[in-house]
Amino acid sequence: MSRVVSVVCTMLILATMLNSITPVSAQLLPEIIITCEDEGEIDSGSVTRNVIIECTVENPSMFSEQVTIQVQAGELDSSAPESMTVAAGESLEFDVLFRSDEAEEPGEMEVNVTATVNQVNGLPYPLGPSDSEEIIITIIEYMNCNSEIGQGGGTFDGGDEISISAAVNCNSNKEGEVSYQVHLIKKNMGSSSWPSGFENIGGNCDVEIDIGDTGENCNFIIGTPDNLDSDWEGCIVIIEVGDIRPNSCPNSNKVDIKIKKKSTSLGIELGGNESIIEQLGITEEQLPVIGGILGIVVVIFGGLIYYRRKNREYE
């Protein structure tokens, strides 16, 4: 009952005030005007995934007004002041925050902010005037992927095949595809070119990306040359196709490898800087002794052959 009385009293007061002012001023009934920024963007792939829109409510009337703020944001989360009091002829600024889910699909969304007068001069004012602003929020498309190379590496012989695996994890708000490639970097070389003689046998790895989180393992096979002039040392990294190839080994997310040049069955490396005698571990002082022993062996072997031939002639 008291609420009804207060409403009636408010309307009577307003009617009395309107009768006592000039015809032009009599048009100044309670009113509210809201203005907001027309548009905003949300990067759903960022940490915050939100955008802040600035709005202003203006009270052009001759009364103090309390206004409520309502936000219609569709699939977006929103945050704004519930109400505020605006003095006669004054305006107030406030922020509206819109936040998206991590996998919100890209595109434009229409949202609405409404200000409604619910009190005039501290008294309830039912069915008060309102004003609305439409805002376009654009969800930016994104595709974030990273690769983590597996354990491996070590020492291999020339001609061996090297198998490397990597885990690829992506987060995206659209479907798509990303390709990764294996890359070799020679130690202390400072070049991004693929080393001569090595072969990417397995080719690139294509990963199909769904909305949300996507994970896939990629396997790569590298063929090594069997005619190296010297040992080859470097590292293996995995990079996205189209990215700039690094020219030096990173500190992490890599595997170190060493390819040994091919050797003979006696363990002699062909095409190296050391001579065969040095690779066999023979010194200059040992050469005469070894030569004499080989000479004696040759004489004895030749004598045996001669003796067998003579025996055959006698027979």
C-alpha positions, 0 to 999 in steps of 0.5 A: 500500500505504501508503495502505491502511495509513493508512486502516486505522490511522485506523479502528483509532484511531477504534475504540479511542477509541470503546471508551474513551468513554461510550455517549453520547459514542460516538455522536460519529463524524466528521460535518459540517453545512452551512447556506447562505442559502436563495435569491439573485437575479442581475440578468443585465443588470448588469455583474457578473451574479452573486450571493454566497451565504454558507454555514457548515460546522460540525464537531460531532465530537471530531475535526479534519476536512478537508472538500471543497466541491462545487457543482452549479450547472447552467447557472450558473458557480460559485466556492467553496473546494475544501476547508477544515479545521474543528477539532473543535466549530468552524465556518467560514464561506465564500462561494459565487459564482454567475454567469450568462450575459448572456442567461440566461432569467429564472426560478428555478434550483435549485443545490446545495452539498455538504460531504464529510469526506475527512480525520480528524485529518490522516488519509484518511477514505474514504466520509466523511459529507457534508451538502448544502444546496439554494439557489434562484437567481432570474434577474431579467428585464431589458430595457435599450434606448438610442437614438442620434439620427442626424445632421441638423437645420439650417434649414427653411422653414415647411411643410417636412417634416423626416426624422430617424433614430435607432439603437435598441439593446437587450439583454434576456434575454426577448423583447418590444417597445419603442416610441420617439417623436420629441419637439420642444422649443422653445428657452428655452421650458421646456415638455414639450408638443408645439408647436402646428402641428407634426405627427408624420407618421410616428408611433411606432417599434416595435422587436421585441426578441429574447433577447440583442442587438437593433438596429434603425433608426427613421425619423421624419417631422415636419410643420412649420406654414406659418403661423408668426408668427415663426421657430421654434427648438428641438431634436428628441430621441427618447424611449421611449414612457412616459418623461417628456418633457423640457422643455429640450434636452439637451446631447447626443443631439439635433438642433437645428432652425430653422423660418423663417416663410413669406415672399412671392415677393419675400422678404417675411415675412408676419405679422412684426414688421417692416413690408413697407417695412423688409423691402424695405430702404427708408429714410424718406429714399428714400421721396420719390424712389421715390414720384416715380419711381413717379409718373412711371412711372404718368404715362408709362404712362397717356399711352401708353394715352391715345395708343393710344386716340386713334389707334384713334379716328382710324382 
